[in-house]
Amino acid sequence: MKVYIDNAATTKMSRIAIDAMLPYMETYYGNPSSLHSVGQEAAEAMQKARETVAKYLGCEAREITFTSGGSEADNQAIISAATMGEKKGKKHIISTTFEHHAVLHMLDKLEKQGFEITLLDVHENGVVSPQQVASAIREDTCLVTVMYANNEIGSIQPITEIGSICKEKGVIFHTDAVQVAGHLPIHVKDQNIDMLSLSGHKFHGPKGIGALYVKKGIPLTNVIEGGAQERGKRGGTENIPAIVGMAVAFEDACEHMEIHSQKVSKLRDKLIEGLSKIPHSILNGDRNDRLPGNVNFCFEGIEGESLLLLLDARGISASSGSACTSGSLDPSHVLLAIGRPLEVAHGSLRLSLSEMNSEEEVDYILEVVPKQIEYLRNMSPIWRDLMSGKKQFML
Ligand SMILES: *Cc1c(COP(=O)(O)O)cnc(C)c1O
């Protein structure tokens, strides 16, 4: 059996998104900046896509800027708020220790340029409290950026409350909602969100396309300099097929959100229940405030990479940590952020579901994973020390 259960890394494109894109490669291939009718057809499709994205975020079409993905949207949001802050002498930014690297690495860069960065600690359940944000805000804070839900452990943050604190204190609030868009309802106005990032390929749309919502009145700073595309805020000829594909996939995901989330969370709960039976294991992330499709465990005495290779050989595509760290042997910064010791953080498994997964697949995983863990533990010298009492179990 072949099971793809790494949907937090990326998703399979939906048929309707692919079908919606094809005409914009084959027939309506004009440049939307061209005055002729071939170009204007592309411009109209882009406008329609912008309206669709805006509709499902609860904002206006002109508040949406298309980017090359979630990373660029995060970068542009942070750079824009920092540029604005600097002009007013405000050079303090608040974020958390478990953001995506698109946020953390940009903040590192700003720190080298003289900004002061406060990274809030995350509780063991993977949630930051609104009070932590409130007490960290200072006179010179120009931005709070807190992700909506974590891509590794799936924990959902109290975004509406954080947004309301920021609004009250007059600080710009950005959220990386890449894992949430198309999976949970979003309403930027009701939730007091000033800036929000999303990415097409996390909800069955194409890769290399994303969107940044920015509340009107907040000026954007360019990341890509060039022509006057995107009201002069993002140079480069727009990727019309991808923009159309993302909008169609987003609409489809939002229209079927409830039914998909019911199906997926049922599968998730079955996986959590089954994997919890493995001795010396622990679920990462909050049991209740978590994404419908996220399962993340640490298993003591296990190397995450070895487990992944064994699972891959049995047709299961999963991940340990995030796609971004799995190429390296560094432990996940997210698992360290929630206080998992190094040894334990190395032994993580993330299974991220979509509605394309089935109950048969979940049953297969529950049959394979415990066996492979037992196999790896039986070979491990560390496990022998744990069993003999030479070393203490941490889990
Ligand atoms: C995938 C992801 C990103 C990056 O999005 P890309 O479109 O791949 O650049 C950013 N943040 C989170 C939380 C993600 O899961």
The ligand as a Gaussian input file, in Angstrom:
#p B3LYP/6-31G(d) Opt

LIG

0 1
 C        4.917000      25.611000       4.276000
 C        4.965000      26.720000       5.249000
 C        5.553000      27.958000       4.914000
 C        6.262000      28.184000       3.610000
 O        5.389000      28.264000       2.530000
 P        5.987000      28.112000       1.043000
 O        4.836000      28.403000       0.156000
 O        6.482000      26.725000       0.926000
 O        7.076000      29.138000       0.924000
 C        5.524000      28.962000       5.851000
 N        4.943000      28.788000       7.042000
 C        4.368000      27.631000       7.402000
 C        3.728000      27.514000       8.732000
 C        4.360000      26.561000       6.514000
 O        3.805000      25.407000       6.881000

